[in-house]
């Protein structure tokens, strides 16, 4: 695994996750999901979670899957997003008061869409940094 590619793709993937998450949860769907408290701790934790996801995708793509295109990155991101989204949404359904089946489905859908976008971006960066011309 190329450490430089892993780090750059993971960092960019995490930033993209944060930006797209902010677009969906902070702007487009603000009325459907509870908003976090405005605090430094909250924002740091959200950013850290997004970076963790970016590095997770980058690790899988670089170490195991050798994904280096937007198309394969998006496909793999959809599968990863489905399973990670189900995991998170099922725990929310069980533990968070007021979660409905509609919000469960919407959150899962958004999770998958974000993972597709992050996966495509990480795939493209891998391709560019590793000299893939596709």
Residue pairs with C-beta under 8 A, 6 or more apart in sequence:
1 59
1 62
1 63
2 62
2 129
2 130
4 129
5 58
5 62
5 125
5 126
5 129
5 130
6 55
6 58
6 59
6 62
6 63
7 58
8 125
8 129
9 54
9 57
9 58
9 61
9 62
9 122
9 125
9 126
9 129
10 51
10 54
10 55
10 56
10 57
10 58
10 59
10 122
11 51
11 54
11 55
12 54
12 121
12 122
12 125
13 53
13 54
13 55
13 57
13 58
13 118
13 121
13 122
13 125
14 47
14 50
14 51
14 52
14 53
14 54
14 55
15 50
15 51
15 54
16 54
16 117
16 118
16 121
17 50
17 51
17 53
17 54
17 114
17 118
18 46
18 47
18 50
18 51
20 113
20 114
20 117
20 118
21 46
21 50
21 114
24 110
24 113
24 114
25 33
25 110
26 35
29 106
29 110
32 103
32 106
33 103
33 107
34 98
36 42
36 46
53 84
53 115
53 118
54 118
54 122
57 77
57 80
57 115
57 118
57 119
57 122
58 122
58 126
60 67
60 76
60 80
61 67
61 68
61 73
61 76
61 119
61 122
61 123
61 126
62 126
65 72
65 76
67 73
67 76
67 119
67 122
67 123
67 126
68 123
68 126
68 127
68 130
68 132
68 134
69 123
69 124
69 127
69 132
69 134
70 120
70 121
70 123
70 124
71 120
71 123
72 123
73 119
73 120
73 121
73 122
73 123
73 124
73 126
74 116
74 117
74 119
74 120
74 123
75 119
76 119
76 123
77 115
77 116
77 117
77 118
77 119
77 120
77 122
78 112
78 115
78 116
78 119
80 115
80 119
81 111
81 112
81 113
81 114
81 115
81 116
81 119
82 108
82 112
82 115
84 111
84 115
85 107
85 108
85 111
85 112
85 115
86 108
88 107
88 111
89 104
89 107
89 108
89 111
92 99
92 104
92 107
93 99
93 104
126 132
127 133
127 134
